[in-house]
Amino acid sequence: MAKKVRFLKDSQVEFSKLFSELCRMKSSWEAWTDFVAMSATAIANAFDREGPTHDEREKKYISTIKRYSKAEQEIFPKLFAVMVEALEHEPDQDFLGEMFMGLNMGDHWKGQFFTPYNVCRMMSEITIAGLEEHIEKKGWVGIHDPCCGAGALMIAARNTMVREKRGPREALYVAQDIDRTAALMCYIQLSLLGCAGYVVVGDSLLHPLAGPGGNPLLISPTPEQEIWLMPALYDEVWCARIQYERVKLALESLGVMKSPREPEQETPVPENDPPEVPPIKEIAQPESPPLIEGDGGQLTLF
């Protein structure tokens, strides 16, 4: 028999009660994966409003919600609202990860479990201690987790950045996980916390994150990867940085511009309306791209 967990926070109790109503006709695992997938789609498609990726996700959303009764359909936005409020009032937590474990979802997930948030906070504070050097070079720092799970380590890194008085324009959060549900849990939470970056669904060992020149702003997924852009990546500053890197790569490929060896300078912020984020599949993958990697453990800076 699965161990029954007693939730201590009001938001967790309310979420648990609502979620149990979905499990009368569906298994808890099916209801959970559907909630996560539809929540991620609702966030992503609010910004990515056209194109094949949008249409495919929207079609999947509609087919999923139709499998529930009208009364059950009304539960999903309530669950979403509880989650949003919980993260807004207490961002220093891994809400979905804790709910996942508290609802005994780990039993369906090959017995795996997520790292406790307090451990993640300690790891992030140790790693982020070296962020000043990165920010001085290019105006921002990249934070990478190749096995993100529900995102506890990335959430802890975000909160450490906040305590260091660093805003969303000073950090690019890039996460990856082989399990789609886990990766989308990470995507949802980082998006709601205002982080700029993206989450990759894919095996980080067989298909690690790599882009032209190893540049994380040149988002170029392989066929085995699925990319989810966080809403804050559509900010005008990040749009300008992406455009700048794409133009620079194009000029370098034509031999017009040589890759600079000196540290990069901060990209100027446009005064007019921000450009749209360029399509993420326009740049071809190089034959042997360098990987995003760093010294130390799972959480790395680049």
Secondary structure, 3 states (H helix, E strand, C coil): CCCCCCCCCHHHHHHHHHHHHHCCCCCHHHHHHHHHHHHHHHHHCCCCCCCHHHHHHHHHHHHHHCCCCHHHHCHHHHHHHHHHHHHHHCCCCCHHHHHHHHCCHHHCCCCCCCCCHHHHHHHHHHHHHHHHHHHHHHCCEEEEECCCCCCHHHHHHHHHHHHCCCCHHHEEEEEEECCHHHHHHHHHHHHHCCCCEEEEECCCCCCCCECHHHCCCCCCCCCCCEEEECHHHHCHHHHHHHHHHHHHHHHHHCCCCCCCCCCCCCCCCCCCCCCCCCCCCCCCCCCCCCECCCCCCCCEEC
